[in-house]
């Protein structure tokens, strides 16, 4: 009888210690799971960084987005390439890659946006509405002798929701340092923020493209308005302007 009582008391005295050990084991298990998740996130980030470092490559040409035309304009500050394309599909597309090769008069490639490290706005279109036409601009070409450009568009992913319309108010075209600058304001009347919003501007004189440029906003909040400034490559003085700001995020 006394022997059984001693064993019972011993079991009771060990219970808190055993419970503490179980709690420690549970905590350690939880820490290990968190570490595993962190390791997975780190590996995913490394894969994304490597993909960016490799530069743009298009393995499959888009079945839906057609290149309607290309053009190059030159200025003292460099050159700009313009690619006019259209989404022939019945749905909006997101993350549409655009690959360009700028060539000189002899046909040699002097610039390509396949260079690693370029901003996504110089290698893709964030959102392209169904049946929409867009003049996409790369105004960061520093190569000399740019005479023509070829373009290839890759597959984008189908986008859900509606594509918001953004309102542009062009305020002033001014001459600056021998070039042209366009100042305006843009309003986001939707309920969806628009990250990395690009404003494209073209200038035509007598139907011929004479200048092109773009401005990039980090983000435009829902219901917000903000000014923008486009520095043209080429001279837009006396030319007819075409300004667009395609949404970068769908609503709903």
N, C-alpha and C positions, 0 to 999 in steps of 0.2 A: 504494500500500500504506500509506504513512504517512498519506495523506489519510483513508483508511478508519479507521485506528486513532484519529486525532484525533476523527473523528465519533463513534466508539464510546465514547471516553472522555467526550466532551461529553454524550452520551446518558445515561451512567452518572451523571455529576455532576448532571444535571437530574432524575433519577429520584426522589431524596428530596424535592426541592421539589415535583415534580408530585404525589407521594403525599401530601404535606402539604396541598397545595391541594385534593386530592380529599377528604381527611379533613375539612377546613374546610367544604367544600361540603356534605358529608354532615351535619355538625353543624348547619350553617345550615338545611338542609332539615328536620332533626329539630326544631329550635327553631321553625321556621315551623309545622310540624304541631301542636306543642304549643300554640302561640299560637292557632291556628285552633280547637283543641278548647276552650281556655279561653274564647274568644269565643263559641262555641256554648253553653257552660255558662252564661255570663253572660247571653246572650240568653234562655235558658230560664228562668233565675231571675227576670229582669225580667218575662217573660210571666206567671209564677206570681204575682209580687207585684202586677202589674196586675189579675190575676183576683181576688185577695183584696181589693184596693182597690175593685173594682166592686161587691162585695157579692153576696149569694145571689140567684140567679134560677133558676127552674125552667121549662124550656121544654116538658117532657113529663111528664105525670103517670105515676107508676109503674103498671105493669100488674099487679103482684103484691102490693104493700103497700097494705093498706086502712086507712083511718082509721076506728076504731070509735067514738071519742068524744073530746070535748075539754072542758076545764074551766078555770076561773080561780079562784084563791084569793088573798085579800088579807090583808095584815098591816101593821103599822106601818112595816116596812122596805121596803114595795113590794108587788108582786104576783108570782105565779108562774103560768105556763101549763102545763097538763098535756095531752099528746096521747097517747091510747092507740091503738096500731096493731098490725097483725098481718101477718106475711109469709106469704102463701098459696102461695108457690112451693115446689118440692121441693128447693131448694138455698139455702144461706146467701147473703146479699147484703152487700157492703161499700160504704162511702162512700154511704150513703143520705141524700140531702138532705131536710130538713124545713123547710118555709116556714110561718111563722105570722103572723097579723095579729090583734092584740088590739084590741077595739072597746069603746067606752063604751056606756052605756045608750041613747044616741041613734043608735048604728050608725056613729059616726065612728071611724076608725082612730087609736088613740093610741100604738101601738107596732107595729113590724115587725122581724123579725130579718134583713131584707134590708139592714140598715145595714152599710156597709163596715167591715172591721176586727174583726168579732166572732170569737171563738174558734170553731174547727170543732165543738167539742162543743155549741155553741149553734145550729148550723146543719145538723147532720147526725148520723147514727148510724154509728159506725165499722163495726159488724158486727152483722147481724141474722140469727139462725139460721133455718133452714127451719121453717115452720109456727109460729114463735115469736110470742108476744104481748109487747108492751113498753109501759110507761108512760114516755114521754120528758118531761123537765121542763126548762123554761127559767125559772130563778128570778132573772133579772137584769132584771126589768121595773120601771122606776122611774116609769112613766107613771101619772097619777092617773085615777081613774074607770074602771079596767079592769073590764069586766063579762062579756065573752065572748071567745072566740077561735075563729078558723077556721084550718084547717091544710090544707096540700097537700104530698104526698110525691112526690119525683122518682125517677127510675130509679137503681137501684144496680147495681154490677157483681157478677157471679157470683163467689163466693169458693170457693177450693179448700181441701182439708184439713178437719179436724174442729174444731168449736168447743169450746174448753175450758169446763168448769164451774168457777166460782170459789166458794169457801166463805165465807159471811158469818156472823160471830158478833156479834149485837147485845148490847151490854153494858149501856147505861144511857140512859134518857131523862130529861133534866133541864130545869128551867126556868131561863132566863137572860135578864135584862133585859126581862121581859115576854113573851119568846118561848120556843121550845122547841129544845133541842139534842139530837141523837142521837149517841152515841159507840159505836163498835164496832171490829171488826177484820176484815180480809179476808185470805184465803189463796189463793195461786195454786199449785195442785197440779200444773199442767201444766209442760211443758218449754219453753214459749214465753213470752217477756216480753209484758206487756200495757201498751202505751203509752197515755197519756191515758185512764186508766180512770175511768169515771164511776159513782158509787154514787148511785142514785135512791131517794128515800124519800117515801112517801105516808102520810098519816094520815086515817083515816075514823072518823067518829063517827055511829053510827046509820045506817051505809051512805052517809053524805054526806061528800064530800071536804072536810076542814077545814084541811089544811096540806100543804105539799109543799116539798121541797128536794133538794139534791144536793151531792156532794163530788167533786172531781176530783183524782186522783193522777197525777203526772207519768209514773210508770211503776211496775209491779209485776213484779219479777224472778221467774224460774222458781223454784218451791219456796219463795218468800218469803211472809212475813206482815207486815202493817203496820196500824197503827191508822188510823181515819178519824173525821171529825167532820162531821155534817150540821147546818146551821143552817136550821131550818124557816121558811118564810114562812107565817104563821098560827100558831095554837096547837094543838099535838099532845097536850096534856095529856088523859089519860083516853081517848085514841083508839086504835084498832087500827092497827098499823103494817104497811106493806108495803115491804120493802127489797129491791132488786135491784142487781146489778152485772154487766151483760152484758159478755162478753169483747170485746176490741177487736182481737185478732189470732188467726187460726186456726193450728192446729198441723199440721205436716206439709206 
